Amino acid sequence: MNGRQVPVDNVLHPAWRDSVVHLIVSQSWDESLPSGLAEQAIHKMTYDRGYALGQLTPDSGAYFDEVCSAND
C-alpha cells in the first residue's frame, strides 16, 4: 500500500504488501575467518534463524542476498 486509496500491485513479495514490521537480520565476519567457520555462520543464518523466523511468522516473506551460495 501507499498513501493512495488504491492498492499498488508491484513486484515485491506479496507477504510484504500488508506487513506491519520489516525486520533485518544480518551476519558478518572478518575475512580472516576460516572458510569452514564462515560456512557454519551462513548455514546458521539461512537454516536456523531463517527457519525460526518462518515459524514465528508462517505467512511472511524473506529475501536473502543473491550472492549467498546457500540460497537454493
PDB file of N, CA, C, O and CB in Angstrom:
ATOM      1  N   MET A   1       0.841  -1.173   0.000  1.00  0.00           N
ATOM      2  CA  MET A   1       0.000   0.000   0.000  1.00  0.00           C
ATOM      3  C   MET A   1       0.887   1.237   0.000  1.00  0.00           C
ATOM      4  O   MET A   1       2.058   1.196   0.378  1.00  0.00           O
ATOM      5  CB  MET A   1      -0.957  -0.003   1.213  1.00  0.00           C
ATOM      6  N   ASN A   2       0.310   2.292  -0.420  1.00  0.00           N
ATOM      7  CA  ASN A   2       0.989   3.576  -0.359  1.00  0.00           C
ATOM      8  C   ASN A   2       0.003   4.609   0.173  1.00  0.00           C
ATOM      9  O   ASN A   2      -1.021   4.236   0.744  1.00  0.00           O
ATOM     10  CB  ASN A   2       1.546   3.991  -1.759  1.00  0.00           C
ATOM     11  N   GLY A   3       0.281   5.869   0.005  1.00  0.00           N
ATOM     12  CA  GLY A   3      -0.581   6.919   0.514  1.00  0.00           C
ATOM     13  C   GLY A   3      -1.898   7.055  -0.220  1.00  0.00           C
ATOM     14  O   GLY A   3      -2.801   7.750   0.248  1.00  0.00           O
ATOM     15  N   ARG A   4      -2.021   6.402  -1.363  1.00  0.00           N
ATOM     16  CA  ARG A   4      -3.264   6.486  -2.141  1.00  0.00           C
ATOM     17  C   ARG A   4      -4.289   5.481  -1.631  1.00  0.00           C
ATOM     18  O   ARG A   4      -3.948   4.559  -0.889  1.00  0.00           O
ATOM     19  CB  ARG A   4      -2.984   6.243  -3.638  1.00  0.00           C
ATOM     20  N   GLN A   5      -5.524   5.657  -2.023  1.00  0.00           N
ATOM     21  CA  GLN A   5      -6.604   4.747  -1.637  1.00  0.00           C
ATOM     22  C   GLN A   5      -6.554   3.433  -2.409  1.00  0.00           C
ATOM     23  O   GLN A   5      -7.068   2.418  -1.939  1.00  0.00           O
ATOM     24  CB  GLN A   5      -7.949   5.416  -1.854  1.00  0.00           C
ATOM     25  N   VAL A   6      -5.941   3.443  -3.588  1.00  0.00           N
ATOM     26  CA  VAL A   6      -5.909   2.265  -4.454  1.00  0.00           C
ATOM     27  C   VAL A   6      -4.626   1.477  -4.193  1.00  0.00           C
ATOM     28  O   VAL A   6      -3.537   2.048  -4.259  1.00  0.00           O
ATOM     29  CB  VAL A   6      -6.008   2.674  -5.954  1.00  0.00           C
ATOM     30  N   PRO A   7      -4.729   0.167  -3.895  1.00  0.00           N
ATOM     31  CA  PRO A   7      -3.521  -0.631  -3.703  1.00  0.00           C
ATOM     32  C   PRO A   7      -2.671  -0.666  -4.975  1.00  0.00           C
ATOM     33  O   PRO A   7      -3.200  -0.670  -6.086  1.00  0.00           O
ATOM     34  CB  PRO A   7      -3.889  -2.056  -3.277  1.00  0.00           C
ATOM     35  N   VAL A   8      -1.371  -0.691  -4.800  1.00  0.00           N
ATOM     36  CA  VAL A   8      -0.443  -0.761  -5.924  1.00  0.00           C
ATOM     37  C   VAL A   8       0.060  -2.192  -6.035  1.00  0.00           C
ATOM     38  O   VAL A   8       0.587  -2.741  -5.068  1.00  0.00           O
ATOM     39  CB  VAL A   8       0.744   0.242  -5.749  1.00  0.00           C
ATOM     40  N   ASP A   9      -0.097  -2.798  -7.203  1.00  0.00           N
ATOM     41  CA  ASP A   9       0.407  -4.145  -7.448  1.00  0.00           C
ATOM     42  C   ASP A   9       1.826  -4.000  -7.977  1.00  0.00           C
ATOM     43  O   ASP A   9       2.030  -3.460  -9.064  1.00  0.00           O
ATOM     44  CB  ASP A   9      -0.511  -4.941  -8.457  1.00  0.00           C
ATOM     45  N   ASN A  10       2.796  -4.471  -7.226  1.00  0.00           N
ATOM     46  CA  ASN A  10       4.183  -4.331  -7.646  1.00  0.00           C
ATOM     47  C   ASN A  10       4.914  -5.659  -7.533  1.00  0.00           C
ATOM     48  O   ASN A  10       4.292  -6.690  -7.273  1.00  0.00           O
ATOM     49  CB  ASN A  10       4.892  -3.261  -6.813  1.00  0.00           C
ATOM     50  N   VAL A  11       6.207  -5.645  -7.721  1.00  0.00           N
ATOM     51  CA  VAL A  11       6.991  -6.875  -7.783  1.00  0.00           C
ATOM     52  C   VAL A  11       7.429  -7.388  -6.421  1.00  0.00           C
ATOM     53  O   VAL A  11       8.046  -8.450  -6.344  1.00  0.00           O
ATOM     54  CB  VAL A  11       8.193  -6.659  -8.634  1.00  0.00           C
ATOM     55  N   LEU A  12       7.134  -6.679  -5.360  1.00  0.00           N
ATOM     56  CA  LEU A  12       7.521  -7.148  -4.035  1.00  0.00           C
ATOM     57  C   LEU A  12       6.827  -8.452  -3.684  1.00  0.00           C
ATOM     58  O   LEU A  12       5.778  -8.787  -4.235  1.00  0.00           O
ATOM     59  CB  LEU A  12       7.204  -6.093  -2.988  1.00  0.00           C
ATOM     60  N   HIS A  13       7.428  -9.176  -2.763  1.00  0.00           N
ATOM     61  CA  HIS A  13       6.816 -10.407  -2.267  1.00  0.00           C
ATOM     62  C   HIS A  13       5.417 -10.070  -1.742  1.00  0.00           C
ATOM     63  O   HIS A  13       5.274  -9.119  -0.974  1.00  0.00           O
ATOM     64  CB  HIS A  13       7.699 -11.071  -1.145  1.00  0.00           C
ATOM     65  N   PRO A  14       4.386 -10.819  -2.133  1.00  0.00           N
ATOM     66  CA  PRO A  14       3.018 -10.495  -1.701  1.00  0.00           C
ATOM     67  C   PRO A  14       2.865 -10.354  -0.188  1.00  0.00           C
ATOM     68  O   PRO A  14       2.052  -9.556   0.279  1.00  0.00           O
ATOM     69  CB  PRO A  14       2.074 -11.556  -2.191  1.00  0.00           C
ATOM     70  N   ALA A  15       3.639 -11.123   0.582  1.00  0.00           N
ATOM     71  CA  ALA A  15       3.541 -11.030   2.041  1.00  0.00           C
ATOM     72  C   ALA A  15       3.995  -9.672   2.554  1.00  0.00           C
ATOM     73  O   ALA A  15       3.606  -9.270   3.650  1.00  0.00           O
ATOM     74  CB  ALA A  15       4.367 -12.127   2.696  1.00  0.00           C
ATOM     75  N   TRP A  16       4.804  -8.962   1.788  1.00  0.00           N
ATOM     76  CA  TRP A  16       5.313  -7.660   2.224  1.00  0.00           C
ATOM     77  C   TRP A  16       4.322  -6.538   1.969  1.00  0.00           C
ATOM     78  O   TRP A  16       4.469  -5.451   2.528  1.00  0.00           O
ATOM     79  CB  TRP A  16       6.617  -7.350   1.525  1.00  0.00           C
ATOM     80  N   ARG A  17       3.336  -6.772   1.154  1.00  0.00           N
ATOM     81  CA  ARG A  17       2.435  -5.693   0.755  1.00  0.00           C
ATOM     82  C   ARG A  17       1.595  -5.161   1.903  1.00  0.00           C
ATOM     83  O   ARG A  17       1.227  -3.986   1.904  1.00  0.00           O
ATOM     84  CB  ARG A  17       1.531  -6.167  -0.341  1.00  0.00           C
ATOM     85  N   ASP A  18       1.287  -5.999   2.874  1.00  0.00           N
ATOM     86  CA  ASP A  18       0.491  -5.531   4.009  1.00  0.00           C
ATOM     87  C   ASP A  18       1.194  -5.795   5.339  1.00  0.00           C
ATOM     88  O   ASP A  18       0.540  -5.927   6.374  1.00  0.00           O
ATOM     89  CB  ASP A  18      -0.879  -6.204   4.004  1.00  0.00           C
ATOM     90  N   SER A  19       2.509  -5.870   5.313  1.00  0.00           N
ATOM     91  CA  SER A  19       3.264  -6.153   6.532  1.00  0.00           C
ATOM     92  C   SER A  19       3.233  -4.964   7.490  1.00  0.00           C
ATOM     93  O   SER A  19       3.104  -3.810   7.081  1.00  0.00           O
ATOM     94  CB  SER A  19       4.711  -6.513   6.190  1.00  0.00           C
ATOM     95  N   VAL A  20       3.355  -5.283   8.760  1.00  0.00           N
ATOM     96  CA  VAL A  20       3.386  -4.275   9.812  1.00  0.00           C
ATOM     97  C   VAL A  20       4.821  -4.041  10.269  1.00  0.00           C
ATOM     98  O   VAL A  20       5.167  -2.940  10.696  1.00  0.00           O
ATOM     99  CB  VAL A  20       2.502  -4.701  11.001  1.00  0.00           C
ATOM    100  N   VAL A  21       5.649  -5.065  10.182  1.00  0.00           N
ATOM    101  CA  VAL A  21       7.034  -4.990  10.649  1.00  0.00           C
ATOM    102  C   VAL A  21       7.973  -5.386   9.518  1.00  0.00           C
ATOM    103  O   VAL A  21       7.704  -6.330   8.775  1.00  0.00           O
ATOM    104  CB  VAL A  21       7.255  -5.901  11.886  1.00  0.00           C
ATOM    105  N   HIS A  22       9.061  -4.665   9.399  1.00  0.00           N
ATOM    106  CA  HIS A  22      10.136  -5.002   8.467  1.00  0.00           C
ATOM    107  C   HIS A  22      11.355  -5.286   9.334  1.00  0.00           C
ATOM    108  O   HIS A  22      11.869  -4.378   9.988  1.00  0.00           O
ATOM    109  CB  HIS A  22      10.412  -3.834   7.408  1.00  0.00           C
ATOM    110  N   LEU A  23      11.819  -6.514   9.349  1.00  0.00           N
ATOM    111  CA  LEU A  23      12.914  -6.940  10.213  1.00  0.00           C
ATOM    112  C   LEU A  23      14.127  -7.287   9.368  1.00  0.00           C
ATOM    113  O   LEU A  23      14.017  -8.020   8.384  1.00  0.00           O
ATOM    114  CB  LEU A  23      12.496  -8.145  11.082  1.00  0.00           C
ATOM    115  N   ILE A  24      15.271  -6.766   9.748  1.00  0.00           N
ATOM    116  CA  ILE A  24      16.520  -7.088   9.062  1.00  0.00           C
ATOM    117  C   ILE A  24      17.414  -7.830  10.042  1.00  0.00           C
ATOM    118  O   ILE A  24      17.698  -7.340  11.134  1.00  0.00           O
ATOM    119  CB  ILE A  24      17.227  -5.798   8.514  1.00  0.00           C
ATOM    120  N   VAL A  25      17.852  -9.015   9.641  1.00  0.00           N
ATOM    121  CA  VAL A  25      18.774  -9.818  10.432  1.00  0.00           C
ATOM    122  C   VAL A  25      20.034  -9.964   9.599  1.00  0.00           C
ATOM    123  O   VAL A  25      19.966 -10.321   8.423  1.00  0.00           O
ATOM    124  CB  VAL A  25      18.159 -11.224  10.820  1.00  0.00           C
ATOM    125  N   SER A  26      21.179  -9.691  10.200  1.00  0.00           N
ATOM    126  CA  SER A  26      22.421  -9.765   9.425  1.00  0.00           C
ATOM    127  C   SER A  26      23.480 -10.569  10.162  1.00  0.00           C
ATOM    128  O   SER A  26      23.398 -10.784  11.372  1.00  0.00           O
ATOM    129  CB  SER A  26      22.949  -8.359   9.122  1.00  0.00           C
ATOM    130  N   GLN A  27      24.457 -11.000   9.414  1.00  0.00           N
ATOM    131  CA  GLN A  27      25.590 -11.751   9.951  1.00  0.00           C
ATOM    132  C   GLN A  27      26.823 -11.300   9.192  1.00  0.00           C
ATOM    133  O   GLN A  27      26.812 -11.252   7.962  1.00  0.00           O
ATOM    134  CB  GLN A  27      25.375 -13.307   9.829  1.00  0.00           C
ATOM    135  N   SER A  28      27.861 -10.978   9.894  1.00  0.00           N
ATOM    136  CA  SER A  28      29.120 -10.612   9.239  1.00  0.00           C
ATOM    137  C   SER A  28      30.273 -11.297   9.958  1.00  0.00           C
ATOM    138  O   SER A  28      30.128 -11.775  11.083  1.00  0.00           O
ATOM    139  CB  SER A  28      29.321  -9.066   9.226  1.00  0.00           C
ATOM    140  N   TRP A  29      31.408 -11.334   9.294  1.00  0.00           N
ATOM    141  CA  TRP A  29      32.597 -11.913   9.894  1.00  0.00           C
ATOM    142  C   TRP A  29      33.820 -11.319   9.231  1.00  0.00           C
ATOM    143  O   TRP A  29      33.751 -10.759   8.137  1.00  0.00           O
ATOM    144  CB  TRP A  29      32.596 -13.450   9.770  1.00  0.00           C
ATOM    145  N   ASP A  30      34.930 -11.453   9.910  1.00  0.00           N
ATOM    146  CA  ASP A  30      36.214 -10.977   9.411  1.00  0.00           C
ATOM    147  C   ASP A  30      36.667 -11.888   8.269  1.00  0.00           C
ATOM    148  O   ASP A  30      36.464 -13.101   8.320  1.00  0.00           O
ATOM    149  CB  ASP A  30      37.280 -10.936  10.552  1.00  0.00           C
ATOM    150  N   GLU A  31      37.269 -11.311   7.262  1.00  0.00           N
ATOM    151  CA  GLU A  31      37.729 -12.089   6.100  1.00  0.00           C
ATOM    152  C   GLU A  31      38.769 -13.148   6.467  1.00  0.00           C
ATOM    153  O   GLU A  31      38.992 -14.088   5.704  1.00  0.00           O
ATOM    154  CB  GLU A  31      38.310 -11.157   5.054  1.00  0.00           C
ATOM    155  N   SER A  32      39.408 -12.999   7.632  1.00  0.00           N
ATOM    156  CA  SER A  32      40.416 -13.979   8.043  1.00  0.00           C
ATOM    157  C   SER A  32      39.789 -15.220   8.684  1.00  0.00           C
ATOM    158  O   SER A  32      40.502 -16.168   9.012  1.00  0.00           O
ATOM    159  CB  SER A  32      41.398 -13.339   9.016  1.00  0.00           C
ATOM    160  N   LEU A  33      38.474 -15.225   8.864  1.00  0.00           N
ATOM    161  CA  LEU A  33      37.800 -16.377   9.450  1.00  0.00           C
ATOM    162  C   LEU A  33      37.960 -17.582   8.519  1.00  0.00           C
ATOM    163  O   LEU A  33      37.729 -17.461   7.315  1.00  0.00           O
ATOM    164  CB  LEU A  33      36.294 -16.070   9.707  1.00  0.00           C
ATOM    165  N   PRO A  34      38.348 -18.732   9.053  1.00  0.00           N
ATOM    166  CA  PRO A  34      38.471 -19.923   8.202  1.00  0.00           C
ATOM    167  C   PRO A  34      37.155 -20.215   7.471  1.00  0.00           C
ATOM    168  O   PRO A  34      36.071 -19.995   8.013  1.00  0.00           O
ATOM    169  CB  PRO A  34      38.890 -21.147   9.048  1.00  0.00           C
ATOM    170  N   SER A  35      37.264 -20.707   6.246  1.00  0.00           N
ATOM    171  CA  SER A  35      36.074 -20.914   5.412  1.00  0.00           C
ATOM    172  C   SER A  35      35.056 -21.850   6.059  1.00  0.00           C
ATOM    173  O   SER A  35      33.852 -21.674   5.871  1.00  0.00           O
ATOM    174  CB  SER A  35      36.480 -21.468   4.062  1.00  0.00           C
ATOM    175  N   GLY A  36      35.513 -22.827   6.805  1.00  0.00           N
ATOM    176  CA  GLY A  36      34.588 -23.744   7.477  1.00  0.00           C
ATOM    177  C   GLY A  36      33.709 -23.027   8.488  1.00  0.00           C
ATOM    178  O   GLY A  36      32.516 -23.309   8.596  1.00  0.00           O
ATOM    179  N   LEU A  37      34.303 -22.098   9.230  1.00  0.00           N
ATOM    180  CA  LEU A  37      33.525 -21.327  10.202  1.00  0.00           C
ATOM    181  C   LEU A  37      32.590 -20.345   9.508  1.00  0.00           C
ATOM    182  O   LEU A  37      31.481 -20.097   9.981  1.00  0.00           O
ATOM    183  CB  LEU A  37      34.457 -20.575  11.154  1.00  0.00           C
ATOM    184  N   ALA A  38      33.036 -19.788   8.389  1.00  0.00           N
ATOM    185  CA  ALA A  38      32.166 -18.897   7.617  1.00  0.00           C
ATOM    186  C   ALA A  38      30.960 -19.675   7.090  1.00  0.00           C
ATOM    187  O   ALA A  38      29.836 -19.174   7.129  1.00  0.00           O
ATOM    188  CB  ALA A  38      32.948 -18.244   6.444  1.00  0.00           C
ATOM    189  N   GLU A  39      31.181 -20.880   6.604  1.00  0.00           N
ATOM    190  CA  GLU A  39      30.075 -21.713   6.117  1.00  0.00           C
ATOM    191  C   GLU A  39      29.104 -22.055   7.248  1.00  0.00           C
ATOM    192  O   GLU A  39      27.894 -22.115   7.032  1.00  0.00           O
ATOM    193  CB  GLU A  39      30.617 -23.005   5.480  1.00  0.00           C
ATOM    194  N   GLN A  40      29.636 -22.281   8.458  1.00  0.00           N
ATOM    195  CA  GLN A  40      28.763 -22.534   9.607  1.00  0.00           C
ATOM    196  C   GLN A  40      27.892 -21.319   9.902  1.00  0.00           C
ATOM    197  O   GLN A  40      26.704 -21.461  10.194  1.00  0.00           O
ATOM    198  CB  GLN A  40      29.595 -22.901  10.846  1.00  0.00           C
ATOM    199  N   ALA A  41      28.475 -20.132   9.828  1.00  0.00           N
ATOM    200  CA  ALA A  41      27.718 -18.899  10.069  1.00  0.00           C
ATOM    201  C   ALA A  41      26.631 -18.724   9.014  1.00  0.00           C
ATOM    202  O   ALA A  41      25.507 -18.338   9.336  1.00  0.00           O
ATOM    203  CB  ALA A  41      28.660 -17.675  10.073  1.00  0.00           C
ATOM    204  N   ILE A  42      26.959 -19.006   7.759  1.00  0.00           N
ATOM    205  CA  ILE A  42      25.977 -18.910   6.675  1.00  0.00           C
ATOM    206  C   ILE A  42      24.842 -19.908   6.902  1.00  0.00           C
ATOM    207  O   ILE A  42      23.668 -19.569   6.756  1.00  0.00           O
ATOM    208  CB  ILE A  42      26.650 -19.163   5.301  1.00  0.00           C
ATOM    209  N   HIS A  43      25.201 -21.134   7.258  1.00  0.00           N
ATOM    210  CA  HIS A  43      24.188 -22.161   7.499  1.00  0.00           C
ATOM    211  C   HIS A  43      23.279 -21.760   8.659  1.00  0.00           C
ATOM    212  O   HIS A  43      22.060 -21.900   8.572  1.00  0.00           O
ATOM    213  CB  HIS A  43      24.854 -23.518   7.790  1.00  0.00           C
ATOM    214  N   LYS A  44      23.874 -21.260   9.745  1.00  0.00           N
ATOM    215  CA  LYS A  44      23.080 -20.856  10.907  1.00  0.00           C
ATOM    216  C   LYS A  44      22.092 -19.753  10.537  1.00  0.00           C
ATOM    217  O   LYS A  44      20.934 -19.791  10.952  1.00  0.00           O
ATOM    218  CB  LYS A  44      23.997 -20.384  12.044  1.00  0.00           C
ATOM    219  N   MET A  45      22.545 -18.776   9.763  1.00  0.00           N
ATOM    220  CA  MET A  45      21.664 -17.678   9.367  1.00  0.00           C
ATOM    221  C   MET A  45      20.561 -18.178   8.444  1.00  0.00           C
ATOM    222  O   MET A  45      19.390 -17.848   8.636  1.00  0.00           O
ATOM    223  CB  MET A  45      22.466 -16.564   8.677  1.00  0.00           C
ATOM    224  N   THR A  46      20.925 -18.966   7.453  1.00  0.00           N
ATOM    225  CA  THR A  46      19.968 -19.407   6.443  1.00  0.00           C
ATOM    226  C   THR A  46      18.970 -20.418   6.979  1.00  0.00           C
ATOM    227  O   THR A  46      17.768 -20.282   6.749  1.00  0.00           O
ATOM    228  CB  THR A  46      20.697 -19.997   5.271  1.00  0.00           C
ATOM    229  N   TYR A  47      19.445 -21.415   7.681  1.00  0.00           N
ATOM    230  CA  TYR A  47      18.579 -22.522   8.069  1.00  0.00           C
ATOM    231  C   TYR A  47      18.075 -22.452   9.510  1.00  0.00           C
ATOM    232  O   TYR A  47      16.932 -22.828   9.768  1.00  0.00           O
ATOM    233  CB  TYR A  47      19.305 -23.802   7.872  1.00  0.00           C
ATOM    234  N   ASP A  48      18.888 -21.985  10.449  1.00  0.00           N
ATOM    235  CA  ASP A  48      18.433 -21.918  11.841  1.00  0.00           C
ATOM    236  C   ASP A  48      17.613 -20.656  12.097  1.00  0.00           C
ATOM    237  O   ASP A  48      16.455 -20.737  12.506  1.00  0.00           O
ATOM    238  CB  ASP A  48      19.633 -21.966  12.796  1.00  0.00           C
ATOM    239  N   ARG A  49      18.207 -19.500  11.858  1.00  0.00           N
ATOM    240  CA  ARG A  49      17.490 -18.244  12.105  1.00  0.00           C
ATOM    241  C   ARG A  49      16.353 -18.053  11.103  1.00  0.00           C
ATOM    242  O   ARG A  49      15.262 -17.616  11.471  1.00  0.00           O
ATOM    243  CB  ARG A  49      18.459 -17.052  12.034  1.00  0.00           C
ATOM    244  N   GLY A  50      16.610 -18.380   9.845  1.00  0.00           N
ATOM    245  CA  GLY A  50      15.558 -18.274   8.836  1.00  0.00           C
ATOM    246  C   GLY A  50      14.378 -19.172   9.156  1.00  0.00           C
ATOM    247  O   GLY A  50      13.225 -18.771   8.997  1.00  0.00           O
ATOM    248  N   TYR A  51      14.662 -20.384   9.605  1.00  0.00           N
ATOM    249  CA  TYR A  51      13.598 -21.317   9.991  1.00  0.00           C
ATOM    250  C   TYR A  51      12.813 -20.779  11.184  1.00  0.00           C
ATOM    251  O   TYR A  51      11.583 -20.821  11.193  1.00  0.00           O
ATOM    252  CB  TYR A  51      14.188 -22.701  10.325  1.00  0.00           C
ATOM    253  N   ALA A  52      13.529 -20.271  12.191  1.00  0.00           N
ATOM    254  CA  ALA A  52      12.862 -19.737  13.385  1.00  0.00           C
ATOM    255  C   ALA A  52      11.945 -18.575  13.027  1.00  0.00           C
ATOM    256  O   ALA A  52      10.827 -18.489  13.534  1.00  0.00           O
ATOM    257  CB  ALA A  52      13.899 -19.285  14.424  1.00  0.00           C
ATOM    258  N   LEU A  53      12.405 -17.685  12.162  1.00  0.00           N
ATOM    259  CA  LEU A  53      11.565 -16.564  11.745  1.00  0.00           C
ATOM    260  C   LEU A  53      10.352 -17.052  10.952  1.00  0.00           C
ATOM    261  O   LEU A  53       9.259 -16.500  11.083  1.00  0.00           O
ATOM    262  CB  LEU A  53      12.380 -15.569  10.906  1.00  0.00           C
ATOM    263  N   GLY A  54      10.542 -18.073  10.140  1.00  0.00           N
ATOM    264  CA  GLY A  54       9.429 -18.649   9.392  1.00  0.00           C
ATOM    265  C   GLY A  54       8.386 -19.280  10.305  1.00  0.00           C
ATOM    266  O   GLY A  54       7.190 -19.217  10.019  1.00  0.00           O
ATOM    267  N   GLN A  55       8.830 -19.885  11.399  1.00  0.00           N
ATOM    268  CA  GLN A  55       7.902 -20.460  12.367  1.00  0.00           C
ATOM    269  C   GLN A  55       7.155 -19.370  13.126  1.00  0.00           C
ATOM    270  O   GLN A  55       5.983 -19.530  13.468  1.00  0.00           O
ATOM    271  CB  GLN A  55       8.648 -21.365  13.346  1.00  0.00           C
ATOM    272  N   LEU A  56       7.836 -18.269  13.386  1.00  0.00           N
ATOM    273  CA  LEU A  56       7.226 -17.143  14.089  1.00  0.00           C
ATOM    274  C   LEU A  56       6.155 -16.470  13.236  1.00  0.00           C
ATOM    275  O   LEU A  56       5.109 -16.065  13.743  1.00  0.00           O
ATOM    276  CB  LEU A  56       8.295 -16.124  14.486  1.00  0.00           C
ATOM    277  N   THR A  57       6.424 -16.355  11.950  1.00  0.00           N
ATOM    278  CA  THR A  57       5.503 -15.688  11.022  1.00  0.00           C
ATOM    279  C   THR A  57       5.362 -16.536   9.761  1.00  0.00           C
ATOM    280  O   THR A  57       6.008 -16.249   8.754  1.00  0.00           O
ATOM    281  CB  THR A  57       6.004 -14.251  10.667  1.00  0.00           C
ATOM    282  N   PRO A  58       4.524 -17.581   9.799  1.00  0.00           N
ATOM    283  CA  PRO A  58       4.451 -18.535   8.687  1.00  0.00           C
ATOM    284  C   PRO A  58       4.012 -17.960   7.346  1.00  0.00           C
ATOM    285  O   PRO A  58       4.361 -18.530   6.312  1.00  0.00           O
ATOM    286  CB  PRO A  58       3.529 -19.615   9.048  1.00  0.00           C
ATOM    287  N   ASP A  59       3.278 -16.878   7.312  1.00  0.00           N
ATOM    288  CA  ASP A  59       2.830 -16.306   6.040  1.00  0.00           C
ATOM    289  C   ASP A  59       3.689 -15.129   5.611  1.00  0.00           C
ATOM    290  O   ASP A  59       3.243 -14.265   4.856  1.00  0.00           O
ATOM    291  CB  ASP A  59       1.381 -15.868   6.143  1.00  0.00           C
ATOM    292  N   SER A  60       4.917 -15.099   6.095  1.00  0.00           N
ATOM    293  CA  SER A  60       5.801 -13.975   5.796  1.00  0.00           C
ATOM    294  C   SER A  60       6.630 -14.256   4.548  1.00  0.00           C
ATOM    295  O   SER A  60       6.516 -15.318   3.936  1.00  0.00           O
ATOM    296  CB  SER A  60       6.721 -13.683   6.987  1.00  0.00           C
ATOM    297  N   GLY A  61       7.455 -13.302   4.185  1.00  0.00           N
ATOM    298  CA  GLY A  61       8.363 -13.461   3.062  1.00  0.00           C
ATOM    299  C   GLY A  61       9.779 -13.164   3.514  1.00  0.00           C
ATOM    300  O   GLY A  61       9.990 -12.461   4.503  1.00  0.00           O
ATOM    301  N   ALA A  62      10.740 -13.696   2.796  1.00  0.00           N
ATOM    302  CA  ALA A  62      12.139 -13.468   3.141  1.00  0.00           C
ATOM    303  C   ALA A  62      12.941 -13.202   1.882  1.00  0.00           C
ATOM    304  O   ALA A  62      12.613 -13.694   0.802  1.00  0.00           O
ATOM    305  CB  ALA A  62      12.721 -14.671   3.908  1.00  0.00           C
ATOM    306  N   TYR A  63      13.976 -12.430   2.032  1.00  0.00           N
ATOM    307  CA  TYR A  63      14.899 -12.143   0.941  1.00  0.00           C
ATOM    308  C   TYR A  63      16.301 -12.395   1.446  1.00  0.00           C
ATOM    309  O   TYR A  63      16.712 -11.832   2.460  1.00  0.00           O
ATOM    310  CB  TYR A  63      14.741 -10.681   0.418  1.00  0.00           C
ATOM    311  N   PHE A  64      17.034 -13.235   0.746  1.00  0.00           N
ATOM    312  CA  PHE A  64      18.442 -13.460   1.027  1.00  0.00           C
ATOM    313  C   PHE A  64      19.227 -12.853  -0.120  1.00  0.00           C
ATOM    314  O   PHE A  64      18.822 -12.948  -1.278  1.00  0.00           O
ATOM    315  CB  PHE A  64      18.766 -14.986   1.206  1.00  0.00           C
ATOM    316  N   ASP A  65      20.337 -12.237   0.200  1.00  0.00           N
ATOM    317  CA  ASP A  65      21.180 -11.620  -0.820  1.00  0.00           C
ATOM    318  C   ASP A  65      21.472 -12.638  -1.921  1.00  0.00           C
ATOM    319  O   ASP A  65      21.784 -13.795  -1.641  1.00  0.00           O
ATOM    320  CB  ASP A  65      22.503 -11.088  -0.200  1.00  0.00           C
ATOM    321  N   GLU A  66      21.367 -12.198  -3.162  1.00  0.00           N
ATOM    322  CA  GLU A  66      21.544 -13.130  -4.279  1.00  0.00           C
ATOM    323  C   GLU A  66      22.958 -13.682  -4.410  1.00  0.00           C
ATOM    324  O   GLU A  66      23.167 -14.642  -5.152  1.00  0.00           O
ATOM    325  CB  GLU A  66      21.166 -12.455  -5.553  1.00  0.00           C
ATOM    326  N   VAL A  67      23.924 -13.112  -3.721  1.00  0.00           N
ATOM    327  CA  VAL A  67      25.273 -13.668  -3.782  1.00  0.00           C
ATOM    328  C   VAL A  67      25.458 -14.793  -2.775  1.00  0.00           C
ATOM    329  O   VAL A  67      26.519 -15.418  -2.744  1.00  0.00           O
ATOM    330  CB  VAL A  67      26.305 -12.579  -3.537  1.00  0.00           C
ATOM    331  N   CYS A  68      24.464 -15.061  -1.963  1.00  0.00           N
ATOM    332  CA  CYS A  68      24.558 -16.130  -0.970  1.00  0.00           C
ATOM    333  C   CYS A  68      24.457 -17.477  -1.678  1.00  0.00           C
ATOM    334  O   CYS A  68      23.413 -17.813  -2.239  1.00  0.00           O
ATOM    335  CB  CYS A  68      23.445 -15.988   0.115  1.00  0.00           C
ATOM    336  N   SER A  69      25.534 -18.241  -1.651  1.00  0.00           N
ATOM    337  CA  SER A  69      25.544 -19.534  -2.340  1.00  0.00           C
ATOM    338  C   SER A  69      24.623 -20.544  -1.672  1.00  0.00           C
ATOM    339  O   SER A  69      24.250 -21.542  -2.289  1.00  0.00           O
ATOM    340  CB  SER A  69      26.957 -20.088  -2.393  1.00  0.00           C
ATOM    341  N   ALA A  70      24.251 -20.299  -0.417  1.00  0.00           N
ATOM    342  CA  ALA A  70      23.367 -21.221   0.291  1.00  0.00           C
ATOM    343  C   ALA A  70      21.906 -20.962  -0.015  1.00  0.00           C
ATOM    344  O   ALA A  70      21.042 -21.706   0.450  1.00  0.00           O
ATOM    345  CB  ALA A  70      23.597 -21.123   1.778  1.00  0.00           C
ATOM    346  N   ASN A  71      21.608 -19.934  -0.782  1.00  0.00           N
ATOM    347  CA  ASN A  71      20.226 -19.560  -1.090  1.00  0.00           C
ATOM    348  C   ASN A  71      19.725 -20.389  -2.269  1.00  0.00           C
ATOM    349  O   ASN A  71      19.734 -19.928  -3.411  1.00  0.00           O
ATOM    350  CB  ASN A  71      20.117 -18.040  -1.405  1.00  0.00           C
ATOM    351  N   ASP A  72      19.290 -21.614  -1.985  1.00  0.00           N
ATOM    352  CA  ASP A  72      18.813 -22.533  -3.036  1.00  0.00           C
ATOM    353  C   ASP A  72      17.337 -22.384  -3.259  1.00  0.00           C
ATOM    354  O   ASP A  72      16.768 -23.075  -4.104  1.00  0.00           O
ATOM    355  CB  ASP A  72      19.129 -23.977  -2.681  1.00  0.00           C
TER     356      ASP A  72
END
